[in-house]
Amino acid sequence: MNRFDYDSNEYTITGICSGAALYGHDGSLWANAGEEGGNLTTYQHPLEQMDGSTQNIEVNEVACAIGAADGNR
């Protein structure tokens, strides 16, 4: 996970891939490996705003994975 620090203008946390999984378009898990277990979910993620406030956004990991496979960034 990367987090941008607006004060230093740098990323303060960097991560690496610790797992992988294969899912069907219906969200069913086909195979997985790694520490995370490969369970894609939907959850609320706090997003830091430029003014210092926080806004929760919904993250649908299955939809994100399908979009990434289609070339969406």
MODELLER restraints for C-alpha pairs under 7 A, 6 or more apart:
rsr = mdl.restraints
at = mdl.atoms
rsr.add(forms.Gaussian(group=physical.xy_distance, feature=features.Distance(at['CA:1:A'], at['CA:13:A']), mean=6.42, stdev=0.5))
rsr.add(forms.Gaussian(group=physical.xy_distance, feature=features.Distance(at['CA:1:A'], at['CA:14:A']), mean=5.57, stdev=0.5))
rsr.add(forms.Gaussian(group=physical.xy_distance, feature=features.Distance(at['CA:1:A'], at['CA:15:A']), mean=5.09, stdev=0.5))
rsr.add(forms.Gaussian(group=physical.xy_distance, feature=features.Distance(at['CA:2:A'], at['CA:11:A']), mean=6.14, stdev=0.5))
rsr.add(forms.Gaussian(group=physical.xy_distance, feature=features.Distance(at['CA:2:A'], at['CA:12:A']), mean=6.87, stdev=0.5))
rsr.add(forms.Gaussian(group=physical.xy_distance, feature=features.Distance(at['CA:2:A'], at['CA:13:A']), mean=4.89, stdev=0.5))
rsr.add(forms.Gaussian(group=physical.xy_distance, feature=features.Distance(at['CA:2:A'], at['CA:14:A']), mean=4.76, stdev=0.5))
rsr.add(forms.Gaussian(group=physical.xy_distance, feature=features.Distance(at['CA:2:A'], at['CA:15:A']), mean=6.67, stdev=0.5))
rsr.add(forms.Gaussian(group=physical.xy_distance, feature=features.Distance(at['CA:3:A'], at['CA:11:A']), mean=5.39, stdev=0.5))
rsr.add(forms.Gaussian(group=physical.xy_distance, feature=features.Distance(at['CA:3:A'], at['CA:12:A']), mean=5.71, stdev=0.5))
rsr.add(forms.Gaussian(group=physical.xy_distance, feature=features.Distance(at['CA:3:A'], at['CA:13:A']), mean=5.53, stdev=0.5))
rsr.add(forms.Gaussian(group=physical.xy_distance, feature=features.Distance(at['CA:4:A'], at['CA:10:A']), mean=5.79, stdev=0.5))
rsr.add(forms.Gaussian(group=physical.xy_distance, feature=features.Distance(at['CA:4:A'], at['CA:11:A']), mean=4.35, stdev=0.5))
rsr.add(forms.Gaussian(group=physical.xy_distance, feature=features.Distance(at['CA:4:A'], at['CA:12:A']), mean=6.17, stdev=0.5))
rsr.add(forms.Gaussian(group=physical.xy_distance, feature=features.Distance(at['CA:5:A'], at['CA:11:A']), mean=5.85, stdev=0.5))
rsr.add(forms.Gaussian(group=physical.xy_distance, feature=features.Distance(at['CA:5:A'], at['CA:12:A']), mean=6.18, stdev=0.5))
rsr.add(forms.Gaussian(group=physical.xy_distance, feature=features.Distance(at['CA:18:A'], at['CA:34:A']), mean=5.72, stdev=0.5))
rsr.add(forms.Gaussian(group=physical.xy_distance, feature=features.Distance(at['CA:18:A'], at['CA:35:A']), mean=5.96, stdev=0.5))
rsr.add(forms.Gaussian(group=physical.xy_distance, feature=features.Distance(at['CA:18:A'], at['CA:36:A']), mean=6.94, stdev=0.5))
rsr.add(forms.Gaussian(group=physical.xy_distance, feature=features.Distance(at['CA:19:A'], at['CA:33:A']), mean=5.51, stdev=0.5))
rsr.add(forms.Gaussian(group=physical.xy_distance, feature=features.Distance(at['CA:19:A'], at['CA:34:A']), mean=3.83, stdev=0.5))
rsr.add(forms.Gaussian(group=physical.xy_distance, feature=features.Distance(at['CA:19:A'], at['CA:35:A']), mean=5.76, stdev=0.5))
rsr.add(forms.Gaussian(group=physical.xy_distance, feature=features.Distance(at['CA:19:A'], at['CA:36:A']), mean=5.83, stdev=0.5))
rsr.add(forms.Gaussian(group=physical.xy_distance, feature=features.Distance(at['CA:19:A'], at['CA:38:A']), mean=6.92, stdev=0.5))
rsr.add(forms.Gaussian(group=physical.xy_distance, feature=features.Distance(at['CA:20:A'], at['CA:32:A']), mean=5.67, stdev=0.5))
rsr.add(forms.Gaussian(group=physical.xy_distance, feature=features.Distance(at['CA:20:A'], at['CA:33:A']), mean=5.44, stdev=0.5))
rsr.add(forms.Gaussian(group=physical.xy_distance, feature=features.Distance(at['CA:20:A'], at['CA:34:A']), mean=6.30, stdev=0.5))
rsr.add(forms.Gaussian(group=physical.xy_distance, feature=features.Distance(at['CA:20:A'], at['CA:38:A']), mean=6.26, stdev=0.5))
rsr.add(forms.Gaussian(group=physical.xy_distance, feature=features.Distance(at['CA:21:A'], at['CA:31:A']), mean=5.50, stdev=0.5))
rsr.add(forms.Gaussian(group=physical.xy_distance, feature=features.Distance(at['CA:21:A'], at['CA:32:A']), mean=4.02, stdev=0.5))
rsr.add(forms.Gaussian(group=physical.xy_distance, feature=features.Distance(at['CA:21:A'], at['CA:33:A']), mean=6.34, stdev=0.5))
rsr.add(forms.Gaussian(group=physical.xy_distance, feature=features.Distance(at['CA:21:A'], at['CA:38:A']), mean=5.14, stdev=0.5))
rsr.add(forms.Gaussian(group=physical.xy_distance, feature=features.Distance(at['CA:22:A'], at['CA:29:A']), mean=6.19, stdev=0.5))
rsr.add(forms.Gaussian(group=physical.xy_distance, feature=features.Distance(at['CA:22:A'], at['CA:30:A']), mean=5.31, stdev=0.5))
rsr.add(forms.Gaussian(group=physical.xy_distance, feature=features.Distance(at['CA:22:A'], at['CA:31:A']), mean=5.18, stdev=0.5))
rsr.add(forms.Gaussian(group=physical.xy_distance, feature=features.Distance(at['CA:22:A'], at['CA:32:A']), mean=6.33, stdev=0.5))
rsr.add(forms.Gaussian(group=physical.xy_distance, feature=features.Distance(at['CA:23:A'], at['CA:29:A']), mean=4.58, stdev=0.5))
rsr.add(forms.Gaussian(group=physical.xy_distance, feature=features.Distance(at['CA:23:A'], at['CA:30:A']), mean=5.35, stdev=0.5))
rsr.add(forms.Gaussian(group=physical.xy_distance, feature=features.Distance(at['CA:24:A'], at['CA:30:A']), mean=6.89, stdev=0.5))
rsr.add(forms.Gaussian(group=physical.xy_distance, feature=features.Distance(at['CA:27:A'], at['CA:62:A']), mean=5.96, stdev=0.5))
rsr.add(forms.Gaussian(group=physical.xy_distance, feature=features.Distance(at['CA:32:A'], at['CA:38:A']), mean=5.25, stdev=0.5))
rsr.add(forms.Gaussian(group=physical.xy_distance, feature=features.Distance(at['CA:40:A'], at['CA:61:A']), mean=5.38, stdev=0.5))
rsr.add(forms.Gaussian(group=physical.xy_distance, feature=features.Distance(at['CA:40:A'], at['CA:62:A']), mean=5.99, stdev=0.5))
rsr.add(forms.Gaussian(group=physical.xy_distance, feature=features.Distance(at['CA:41:A'], at['CA:60:A']), mean=6.26, stdev=0.5))
rsr.add(forms.Gaussian(group=physical.xy_distance, feature=features.Distance(at['CA:41:A'], at['CA:61:A']), mean=5.57, stdev=0.5))
rsr.add(forms.Gaussian(group=physical.xy_distance, feature=features.Distance(at['CA:41:A'], at['CA:62:A']), mean=6.93, stdev=0.5))
rsr.add(forms.Gaussian(group=physical.xy_distance, feature=features.Distance(at['CA:42:A'], at['CA:58:A']), mean=6.95, stdev=0.5))
rsr.add(forms.Gaussian(group=physical.xy_distance, feature=features.Distance(at['CA:42:A'], at['CA:59:A']), mean=5.42, stdev=0.5))
rsr.add(forms.Gaussian(group=physical.xy_distance, feature=features.Distance(at['CA:42:A'], at['CA:60:A']), mean=4.31, stdev=0.5))
rsr.add(forms.Gaussian(group=physical.xy_distance, feature=features.Distance(at['CA:42:A'], at['CA:61:A']), mean=6.02, stdev=0.5))
rsr.add(forms.Gaussian(group=physical.xy_distance, feature=features.Distance(at['CA:43:A'], at['CA:58:A']), mean=5.66, stdev=0.5))
rsr.add(forms.Gaussian(group=physical.xy_distance, feature=features.Distance(at['CA:43:A'], at['CA:59:A']), mean=5.37, stdev=0.5))
rsr.add(forms.Gaussian(group=physical.xy_distance, feature=features.Distance(at['CA:43:A'], at['CA:60:A']), mean=6.77, stdev=0.5))
rsr.add(forms.Gaussian(group=physical.xy_distance, feature=features.Distance(at['CA:44:A'], at['CA:56:A']), mean=5.84, stdev=0.5))
rsr.add(forms.Gaussian(group=physical.xy_distance, feature=features.Distance(at['CA:44:A'], at['CA:57:A']), mean=5.45, stdev=0.5))
rsr.add(forms.Gaussian(group=physical.xy_distance, feature=features.Distance(at['CA:44:A'], at['CA:58:A']), mean=4.54, stdev=0.5))
rsr.add(forms.Gaussian(group=physical.xy_distance, feature=features.Distance(at['CA:44:A'], at['CA:59:A']), mean=6.11, stdev=0.5))
rsr.add(forms.Gaussian(group=physical.xy_distance, feature=features.Distance(at['CA:45:A'], at['CA:56:A']), mean=5.30, stdev=0.5))
rsr.add(forms.Gaussian(group=physical.xy_distance, feature=features.Distance(at['CA:45:A'], at['CA:57:A']), mean=5.34, stdev=0.5))
rsr.add(forms.Gaussian(group=physical.xy_distance, feature=features.Distance(at['CA:45:A'], at['CA:58:A']), mean=6.30, stdev=0.5))
rsr.add(forms.Gaussian(group=physical.xy_distance, feature=features.Distance(at['CA:45:A'], at['CA:59:A']), mean=6.77, stdev=0.5))
rsr.add(forms.Gaussian(group=physical.xy_distance, feature=features.Distance(at['CA:46:A'], at['CA:54:A']), mean=5.99, stdev=0.5))
rsr.add(forms.Gaussian(group=physical.xy_distance, feature=features.Distance(at['CA:46:A'], at['CA:55:A']), mean=5.59, stdev=0.5))
rsr.add(forms.Gaussian(group=physical.xy_distance, feature=features.Distance(at['CA:46:A'], at['CA:56:A']), mean=4.34, stdev=0.5))
rsr.add(forms.Gaussian(group=physical.xy_distance, feature=features.Distance(at['CA:46:A'], at['CA:57:A']), mean=6.43, stdev=0.5))
rsr.add(forms.Gaussian(group=physical.xy_distance, feature=features.Distance(at['CA:47:A'], at['CA:54:A']), mean=5.46, stdev=0.5))
rsr.add(forms.Gaussian(group=physical.xy_distance, feature=features.Distance(at['CA:47:A'], at['CA:55:A']), mean=5.15, stdev=0.5))
rsr.add(forms.Gaussian(group=physical.xy_distance, feature=features.Distance(at['CA:47:A'], at['CA:56:A']), mean=5.85, stdev=0.5))
rsr.add(forms.Gaussian(group=physical.xy_distance, feature=features.Distance(at['CA:47:A'], at['CA:57:A']), mean=6.83, stdev=0.5))
rsr.add(forms.Gaussian(group=physical.xy_distance, feature=features.Distance(at['CA:48:A'], at['CA:54:A']), mean=4.61, stdev=0.5))
rsr.add(forms.Gaussian(group=physical.xy_distance, feature=features.Distance(at['CA:48:A'], at['CA:55:A']), mean=6.53, stdev=0.5))
